[in-house]
Amino acid sequence: MKDDDRTGGILILDFGSQYTQLIARRVREFEVYSEIMPWNAPIARMRSARPKGVILSGGPRSATGPDAPAIDQEIFHWGVPILGICYGMQLIAHTMGGVVQKGRLGEYGRTTVSFTNSGLKLLKNVPSKVDVWMSHWDEVRELPAGAVRFGESETGGCAAFSIENERITGLQFHPEVESTEYGREMLSAFVFDICGCDANWKLGDWVERSLEKIKETIGERDRVVCGLSGGVDSTVAAVLVSKVAGDRLDCVFVDHGFMRKDEPAQVLDMYEKLNLRVHHVEASERFLSAIGGVATPERKRKIIGELFVRVFEEQANDMGGAKWLLQGTIYPDVIESGHVGGDVIKSHHNVGGLPEDMKMGLLEPLRELFKDEVRKIGPLLDIPEEFLKRHPFPGPGLAVRCLGDLTRERLDILREADSIFIREIKDAGLYDSIWQAFCVLLPVRSVGVAGDVRTYGETVVLRAVASLDAMTAESVRLPWDLVDRVAKRICGEAPLVGRVAMDVTGKPPATIEWE
Ligand code: XMP
């Protein structure tokens, strides 16, 4: 994408919210260019984006606290519309002379907001009462001079205000999350009706821009080594970079021994078809002994992540020294590893496990994308649809699905159970409509009876979830005869399994993976 095409979009300033990327994603869904910058990026860099509008994200801090992330006042003088969401709203109020204080109650989750001015552009397709998603403790007690309140929450708090006829707007709730009714309509009104953006940005442009950035980063001579996991993200990242790096790209497929049944052979076959140069490293023994008796999820993830990088480094040295390590990190990995200022939910292996003394630079071209966006990019790079539709699989693989003793025998049990479950789901024609389905092996044994003999077997849990972007998920209501058949087959065919249970928890409160 040329520099000029990039102007006219929305600049999103990130104050550390879990939802910042969702804002960008919504704007991109409208085919409008959007760019996220940290709140403290140099003002010259923000200016050079020449945005048609600015959105200030939410964030975990208090706008009035010491060292609170602030906004450069120059932005108010650009004359472009500004939308502050949650922390962003409080920051506008505080910066412009209003009063922000800790509320008595705080509002978390779904609540109803009533709008008092239906004539606003922002509300042109929005009814006067909507359910919205709130997540805040502080509230705007006094508006800045010239601000008009147009929304009130159930507790009577200020839920929305505008200044200078909607040039500056503050929303206490999150229009970017699915749980906010008419959130898309409000954002669309901001982007098109208030900022006057054009819908002219396509994922193809993202690919082009990304290729340019990769070219700038690796220059004419740098070699790149890529950690291929067999999943969609690292494969798309590798094919993308191969377009620039050509034979300067070496891929390393580390078989850590935590893959699904027959998976190593299948993915190697696929990589050959994609013309990627792949070095296959069989390292299962090394990984198993490194994990040893460690059962704590975070420790496991860190150990696997670190060993992964070490194995890459060894390979890179063998291959004459690569300067860059390419990884298929996507945005949910970044958010949940706490790398944008939020809380650490779990250290995703491509992010949290990296050792501080790593010798190679990191190349993460998909870092700002969601999974479904990565999947849409695949066909633009001629990656077969069938491969792109595979369910997501975590970097640490079955290691985070095999709870308790991590031994070859237990991993084999899990592999067998998982392959039965997935086969049945595919045969029922349900695979493509499910975000992710898999089995988990619990560190729990239970008593059973088989052929008049007492058994004391392993427990397998079935998990199938529906999701749009892995940020939230719901359990899938599988047909009961399918569940029944799977349970019988697993107990009959997977060695030592005596019980099959089903996980019906959503995210939140659970995460998709068990560890
Ligand atoms: P959770 O369990 O956090 O997972 O709800 C969200 C999505 O991310 C996948 N996942 C990972 N992907 N490296 C990855 O590339 C990891 O370490 C990792 N851990 C979880 C998970 O399968 C789900 O799709």
Boltz pocket constraint, residues with backbone or C-beta under 6 A from the ligand:
constraints:
  - pocket:
      binder: B
      contacts: [[A, 328], [A, 332], [A, 333], [A, 336], [A, 346], [A, 347], [A, 348], [A, 349], [A, 350], [A, 392], [A, 393], [A, 394], [A, 395], [A, 396], [A, 436], [A, 470], [A, 507], [A, 510], [A, 511], [A, 512], [A, 513], [A, 514]]
      max_distance: 6.0
